[in-house]
Amino acid sequence: IKKLGRDIPVVVLAYDYREVKSFVARNPVTEIDRIFLWQGNARILIAIVKYVEDKRNVRHDAKVLGVPVLLVVEDNIRYYSSILPVIYTELISQSSRVIQEGINVAHKLVRQRARPKILLCSEYEDAARQAMEYRDNLLAVVSAVQFPRNGAPDENAGFELAHMIRELVPDVPIVLHSSHTEYRTRAHGEGFAFLQKRSPTFLRDFRLLLTQQCSFGDFIFRTPEGSEVARASDMNELEALLHTVPAESLSYHSQRNHFSRWLTARTEFAVAQKLRPRKVSDFPSLEALREDLIQSINDYRREQSEVLIGD
């Protein structure tokens, strides 16, 4: 197919992990876009198609339209073949939630197609390059701790990459995962979330953490101590609650860019980009911050109503 000059992606879908190792050892895989492992979940087929689509569309969609990017770094075929279907399932569920707020059919389709793009990398150099290129669009980073760097396995590659990305984008959520539990304390100590790979609840824990870190689902207002004080399922509820939630909760979320990230996950890119550069210190008081948040959402919704015709 490649020699014919056809621009057709080629992936390998293997059934047995040992056969994968033997296949890679016996064959040059430079002409293959990616190797996946069948593990009984038919959603891997959807994930493969979406993976190819995202790889081809990410530059235009992110650079021109501001679509967010989720960076996944994993070299283990078994694990990224498990993780990708979970991520795409959550993205599709998130898209289903946000299109319900669409004003007309065209607006709903745009929201559906503006879901975050996933970039899968398997070595440090590629991951660092992608992080640098899409640093203004990073929604979250999910990375293994150990993966190749300079052509050889590196047990610190994940931490090095996490620190590099944290310097580029200080507020981006970063999730590290490893089968070695001793990395948990270090990850938490350095400000990163952590998941244990060989845990029997790994995929469930991964789905829950992904939802939290990427701001999918409801916006949960919390106090600095972590107690929930209110919950908004859409922009209307968010705007209404901004009038009444405690000021310290507004400060807590604003300092961490939670409002901007939640709006980005809901494809509200214009207002998200407007809010993101603002800091709590830019306002004379927390009440001034409250008024600015309410006014920004009000202005955005008014602009939407002026350019979109509802069904």
N, C-alpha and C positions, 0 to 999 in steps of 0.2 A: 504493500500500500504506500509506504513512504517513497520507494523508488519510482512509483508511478507519478509522484508529485501531487498526490491527492491530499488536501488539507483535512484529513480525517483523524480524529484522536483515536489512539489504540490503547486499551487498558487490558490487563490480565486479571481475570477473576478466578482465583484458585480455590480448591476445596480442602486441601490438606496443607497444613503449615509446613510440614517436612518437605513436601513437594515444592513449595515455594523456595525454600532454601536451596534445594537441589537445582531448581530451575535457574535461579540467579547465579549459582556457581557455574552452571554449564553454558549459560547464554549471556551475551552482551545485552543489556536492557536499555541502551541509550535511545533506541527507537520507540520504546514503550513509555507512554505518558505517566502511568502509575500502575502498581500492582495492588490489588485488593484481595481480601480473604472472605469467602462465603462462610457465614457462621449461623445460618438458619433464619436470618432476618431479611425478608424480601426488600426492606427499605434501603438496603445497600445499593440496589439498582437505581433508585431515585437519587441517592447520594452521589453515585458515580456521575450521573447526568448533570446534577447541579454543580458538582466539583468542576467539571469541564466548562460549563457555562460561566461560572464565577471566574475561573482562571482567564477566560477570554474577554470577559466584560468588565472586569474590575477597574482597569485603568480609566476607561471612559466614564463609567458610572460614578467612581469615586472622585476623579479629578474634575469632571464637568458638572456633575449633578450633586455631589456631596454625599453620596451613599456611604454609610459606615462600613468598616472592614473588621472582621473577626479573624485574628491571626492564630492559627493552630500549628504547633510545632511538635511533631512526633515522627520518629523513624521506625517504630515497631508496627509492622503491617497489621498484626492482630488488633492492636489497640486503636489505630486510626480507622480501621474498618468497623470498629464498634462505636467510636466516638462520633464520626461524621453522621451516621443515620440519626443519632440522638440530637445532634445540633440542628440538622435540617428539619427534623420533626418539630423541634421547638420554634424554629424560624417560621415554619408554615403555620403553626398554631398562633404565633404572634401576628402573622399577616392576616389570618382570619379574624383576629380580634380588631385590628386597626381598620380593616376595610369596612367594618360596620359603621364607622364614623364618616365614611365617604359621603360627599354631598351629592354626587351623581355617579353614573356608571364609569365614566372616564376617570374621575377622581379616584374611585375605588381601585381601578386597574393600575393606576400610577402607584398608589400606596402598596398594592400587592407586589409590584415589580421593584419597589424601592427597598426591599428587605436587605439586611446586611449581607455583604459578600464574604465568603469564607476563603481564606488563603491557607493552603496546607503546605508546610515546609518540613523537610526532613534533615536539614543540616544547618549549622550555625550561620554560615555565610549567607545563605539564601534568606533565612529568617531575618537577619540583621538588615539585609538590603531591602526587603519588603517593609520592614518596620520603619526604616528611614524614609522610603518613598511615600508611605501612606500614614505617616505620623499624625497628620491633621485629621485623619478619618478613623483612627483606631477606636473601636468600641470596647474591645477587650482582647486579652492575650491568654491563650491556654497552651501551656508548654510542658513537655517532659523535662526532667532534671538532667538526664543523661542522653546525649545524642552526639553524632559526629561533629567534630570541629577540626578544620585543617586535615580532613580525610581520615581522622582517627577518633574512636570513642572518647568523649570527654565527660567526666563525672560532674564537672562544674559548669557545663555549657548552659544549662537552664538558668542558673543564678546569674551568670555573666550576661546572658541575653536580657534577663529581667531588669537588671540594673541599668543596662544600656538604654532599654526602652523607657524605664522610669525617669531617666535624665531627659529623654526627648519629650515625653508626655507624663508629667508628674502625677496626674490624676487617673491614668488609665488602670482599670482593674486587671490584675495579673493572677492567674491560677497556675500553680505548679503541681505536677503529679508524678509520683514515683512509687515503685514497689518497696522501696527502702524507707521504713517509717522514721529512721533517724533524721531524715531531712525535714520532718514536720516542724520540729522546734526551730530550726534555722529559718525555714520559710516564714513562719509566723513572726519570728524575731526581726526579720528584715522587711515585714509589711506585706507579705504575699499570702494568698489563700493556698491551701494544700489539700490534695486528695491522694489517698492510698490506692494504688493500681490494683493490687490483688485482693482488695476487700470484696466480700460477696455482695456488698451493696454499692459497688463502685459506680455503675451506670446510673443508679437512682440518685446517689449523692452528686454525681456529675451533673445530672439534669437539674437538680435543685440549685446547685451553686451557679450553674450557667444562667438560670433564670434570675437569680439575685444579682449577679455581677453585671449582666447585660441589661438590667432594668426592664425585663419582660414582665408582663402582667400588670398588676395594680401598682400605683405609686403609694408606698407606705411611709407616712410621716412618723418619724421617730424622735425621741429625745436624745441628747448626747449619751445618755446611759443605755440606749437601745430599746426603750419601751415604746410600743406602738401607741400613737395618739389618734390617728385617723388614716383613712385609706381612700384613694381616688382611682376609679376604673377608667376614666376618660378625661379629656381636657375640661369639660364642663364642671365635673366634680372637683378637679384640681383647682380651677379658678375659684369655685365657691369655698373650698376649704382654706385657701390662702387668706381669706378674710378672718378666719377664726383660730387657726392652729397657733400654738405658742410660739413666741418670737425665737426662743432658743432652738426650736425644731427647724425653723426657716434658716437660721444661721448654720446649724449642723449640716443640712443638706446643701446649702449654697457653697459652703467651704469645700465640699467634695464634688461639686458640679453634678449632683444627682438630678437636678431638674433638667439640665441640658442633656444628660445621658438618656433619661427616660423619654424626653421628647424626640431625641434622635432615633431611639428604638421604635418609636411610633411614626416615623417618617416625617416628623414636623421639623424639617431641617432648618428652615429660615429662622424660626424663633429660637431653636436650639443654638444655632450659631451666634445669634444676637446675645443670648444669655451667657454663653460659655466664657468670654473674656472678662466678664465682670466679677469683681471680688467683693467680699463683705466689707473690706476696708475702704472701698470706693464710696460708701454711703455714710452719712452723718449719724444714722441710727438704724436699728433693726426695723423700725416701722417704715423708714424710708425705703429700705430693701423690700419690705412687704408690698408697698405701693408700686414700686418699680416692677416687681414680678407680675402683679395683677395688671398693670397698665400694658406691659409687653405682650401678655397673652391676649388682652382686649384688642390691642392694635393689630395683632396677627389675625385674629378671628374676623375683624372688620375688613382687613385686606382680602382675606379669603372670600368673604361674602361679596366683595366688589368684583372679583374676577371669575368666580365660579357660579354657574346657574344650577340651582338645585332641581332635582327631578320633581 
